[in-house]
Amino acid sequence: MGCKPEPILALGQNSLLQALMRGAGQPTGAEPGEEWRRAQEEWEAVENIQSGLLEESAGPVPLISFNEALQHFQTADLSECRKKIRATVRRRGLAALVHFLFGPPRLQQQLQGERDLALAIAQCGLDNNETVHMRILQTVYKKLTRSTLSCPRYGAHWEELGFQGADPGTDLRGTGMLGLMQMLYFVMDSQTLPLAHKIFKLSQHETQSFPFCLMSVNITRIVIQALREECLSRECNRRQQVIVVLNDVYVAAFLRLYGVWKAQRKTVADSDFLLKELESFTKKKPKQLLKSLETYMNRSLATLADGIQHPFPPSGNVGSVASSQASKEINFTGVCDLQVELEGEARLV
């Protein structure tokens, strides 16, 4: 994780060097001494950092596909991240027995490597020195905003996308780069991009607004927890894939939340309740969740084919119970904040 550099006074190099010389007791125009040389070296180091940041923000950054980004993580050294993996939730006593007898099947052994890769990516933080990380970040920004220009690594523009502050990295601590990877999948798949744009537009609504990227990160957290609790194992075993299933469940969960949020005119005050309901539904009925996504996508393709606008029907039970009307902030948590040993369902804290 890179640190945001402190702002540097807008002095010219010569003026600043002269000031440093005077501060070091070196008269201007005198032969440079040891302290002067050190000051010059420090200034050149600062200049190099500034230059790198400016080039990164101002220069053109090519888009990156999900597959290209995934290939990077498949070949990268994630050994430190893998040490932090807890592949499944530990259950004790009666909960362990019930899960063994009546719970979902275990993930097949040949798929456990792919599962561990996904969980390792979730432990990998955003790194300013990794070109692929920066390209993923820029691609998400460009595709959501429909901009062709790259943007600075830090700044208020990230808040407009729905991060909490000027540095997106601080919001990824719970889901790591998997949070960004799932956003990347959402905006780089031609079939899901229109849905991403619809959700992003709703997130900017005058009264129904919500932080898009924070919501996305929290949905990724739900998906990770569903994977760890083996709620997605049956679907992964059926398809013989893990990451593809995770991405589909992510999009399906976002679709479900979007349908309820829009149809029932939900606001940020309802978000905590809705996310808890979404987490429960995702774990209990992932097959139904994916079926809803398939139906929506088929309808969208038919709409494109015949040019007819079909209204989007609200989906089921996420918002069926009246939520608290008391205004409250969105309560976003990360994988790292969850208890490892769970007797029952994981909940947002």
N, C-alpha and C positions, 0 to 999 in steps of 0.2 A: 504494500500500500504506500503510495507516495504521499508526501505531506505537502499541503498547500504552501507555496512560498510566501513569505511576508512581503508586502508592497515595498518597492524600492523608490527612494526619492528621485524625482525626475531631474537629476543633475547630469550635465554632460560629462563625458569620461575625464576630460582634462580638469574641469572644475572640481570634480570629486577627488581626483588624484591629488590635486593641489591641496585640497582640504585635509586629506589624509596625511600629506607630507607635513603640513603645518601642525597637525595634531600629534605627529610623531617627532616633532622638533626638527624637521628637515626643511631648510629654507628652499623656496621655489627656485629652480634653476641650478641647485647644487648637485654635485655628483651623488647618485643614489647610493644610500647605505643599505644595511641588512634589513632594517624595519621598512624602508621604502620598498625594497624588492618584495618583501612579504605582502605589503599592502597591494602592490601591483598584481601579484599572483592571486590574491584573494579576489580582487576586482575582476580579473580575467575569468576566474571560476564562476563568479556570479553572472558575468556576461554570457558565458557558455550555457548556463542553466536557463537564463532568460531567452537566449536565442533558440534553444531547443523547444521551450514552451511555445514561443511565437510560431516557430515553424510547424509545430504539431497542430496549433489551432488555426493557423492561417493557410497552411498548405493543403492541397487537395488530398483527401483520404479516400481511397477506393472502398466501395461497398464490399462486404464479405458475405458469402452464403452460409447457411447453417452447416452444410456438409463440410465446407472448408474449415470453419471454426471447430467443428467436431474433430476433424482430422488432426488439428493442432493439439487438442487435448489428448487424443489417442496416442500421440507420439511424445508429448511433453513429459518431463519428469515430475510426477505428482506423488512421489514417495512420501513426502512430509504430509500431504493432504490425506493420503490413504491411511496413515497412522491414526487419524482422528475419526475414521469411519466407524459408525455403529450400524451395521447392516440391517439388523432387526431389533425390534423392541423386546426387551426382556420381560417376561411375565412370570409370576410366582404363584404357587399354591393353586387354588381353585381356578383362577383366571388362566393359568397355564394349561391345566387339564381340559377346561372347556374349549380353549382355543385349539388344542391338539385334536379333540374329538369332533368338534363342530365348526371349527374355523376354516378359513380358506386354505387351499393347498399351498405347499411351500414352492418357492421359485425353483425351477429345475436347475440342476447344477451347471449345465452349459450356458445358462443365462446369468449366472452370478457374477461373472467378470464384468459384463456390461452394466449390471446394477451397481457394482462397486465403482466403476468409472463415473457413473452419474453422481454417486454420493461423494466421490473425490472432487469432482468439479464443483459440487456444492460447498466444499471446504476450501476452495481456491479463491483467494481475494483478488479484487481488481488491482492490476499491477501497471503502473504508468510506463514501465520499461518493456512491457510486452506489447509488441505492435499489434498482434491479433486482438488483444483485449481492447486496445484503443479503437481498432477498426469496428469491433462489435458495438462499442458504445456509440461511435459516430453513425453507424448504419441504423441503429435503433432511432437515433435523433432524426436523421434525414428522412427515413421512411414514415415516421409518425407525423412529422411536420411538413412533409412533401418538399423539403428544401434540397437544393443541389449544393449548398455550401457547407463546408465543415464548420464546427463551432469550437470555442475554447474548451479546454478540459475542465475548467472551473467557471462557475458563473450562475447568474439568476435564471438563465435559460433552462437549466435542469429542473428548477422548481416549477417552471411552466409545464414541463412534461409530467410532473407529479412526484418528483423526489422531494425530500424534506428540506434540502439545502443546496448549496452551490457545488457540493461534491457527491456524485451518485454513489461512490464507493462506500460511504457511511451507511447507506440503506441496504447494502448487499451483504452485510455481515452475517445475516441469518441464513441466506441461501447461496452465498458466494456467486461465482460466475454462472452457476446454473440458473439463477434468477435472470441474468442478462441473456443467457443462451435461449431461454424459453421466450423472452421478448423478441429475440432475433428470429426465432422460428415463426412466431406470430406475424411479424411484418415482412418476412422474406418469402413466405409461401404465398403464391398468387391466389390461392383459394381462400386463405384466411385473412389476407391483408385488408379486404373491404370490411370485414367484421372488426378488425383492429381499429380502422379509421372511424367506424361508427361508435365504438366504445370510447375512443379518445375524444370524439366530438361531444358525446354525452358528458364526459368528465369535465368539459369546459362550460357546461350549461350554467346559466345564471343562478338557478336555485338547486339543481340536482348535481352540482359539481362534486368531484372527488379526485384525490391524487392518483392518477392512472398508474404510474410506475410503482407506487407503494402498494396499490391494490394488486398489481401483477406479482410483485414479490411475495405478497402474502398468499396468493393462490399457489405459487410455486412451493411455498412452505407446506401448504396442505397436501400437494401432490407428493412431496418428499415423505411426509409423515405417513400417507396412505401406502406408499411403497414399503417403508420400514415396517409397517404393521401387516404387511403381506396382503393388503386389500386388493392390490392390483396383480397379484401373482397369477391368478387364473387367466386373466386377459393376456399377460405377458407370455405365459406358457402356450396359450392357444396360437398366438401370432409368432412365437419364437423371436420376440424382440422386446426390448425394455425401453430404450430412450424414445422410440417412436410412440409407444404407448403413453409414456409420461407426457410427451408433447400434446397428444390428442386429449388426454384427460385435462391438461392445463387449459387448452382452448375450450373444451366442453364446459369446464367449470366457470371460465370467464363468460362464456355465452349465457350460461344459466343465471349468473349474477346480473349480467347486463339486462336480460329479459325482465327479471323481477324489478330491478332498479328503475328501468324506464317505464314499465307498465304500471307499477304501483307508486310511482313518483317518490321514490325513496331519496333520502338525503344522507349526509355524513353521519347524522345522529343515529341512523339505523344500521350503520356499517358493522358494528361489533356483533349485533344479533345475526345479521345476514351472513357474516363470515362463519360464525359458529354453525349455523344451519347448513351452509354450503360444505363445511368440513365434514359434518355428520353424513350428509347425503353422498358425498364423494366416496367416503369409506364404505358405506353400506350398500350403495347402488351404483357402482362405477359402470356397469353394463348399461343401465338405463341412461346414465349421463352421456355415454358415448353414442347411444342410439339417438338421443336428442340432437347431438351434433351432426350425425349422419343425415337425419331428416332435414335439419336446417340447411346443410350444404347442398343437398339435392334440390331443395326448394330454391335456393339462391342460384344454382346452375340453370334451373328451369326458368327463373325470372330473367336471367341473362339471355336465354335462348329465345323467349317469346316477347321480351320487352314489357311484361306485365309486372306491376309493383304488387307483391303479395305482402299483406301485413304480417308482422312477426308476432305470433301468439305468445303470451307469457307462459313460462314453463314452471309448472308445479308448485312444490311445497316450500321452496326456500323462504318465501316471504309470506307464507300462509298464516302464521301466528302473528298477532298484532305486536309490534315492537314498542319498546319504551320511547316515549315522546321527549324524554329529557335529553337536552343537547349534550353530546359528549364527543371527544376526539376519537378518531379511528385508533383502535388498539392493535397495532401491528407487532407481531413477534416473530422470532426466527427459530430455526432448528436448534441453535445453541441455547435458546432460552427454555426449551422443553425438558421436562423430566425424562430421564432415560428409562427408568423402570416404571412402567405404567400398568396399573391394574385394570383399567378400562380404557375409554377413549381419551385421546389427547384433546385438550381444550385450549383456546386462546386465553392468555392470562391478561 
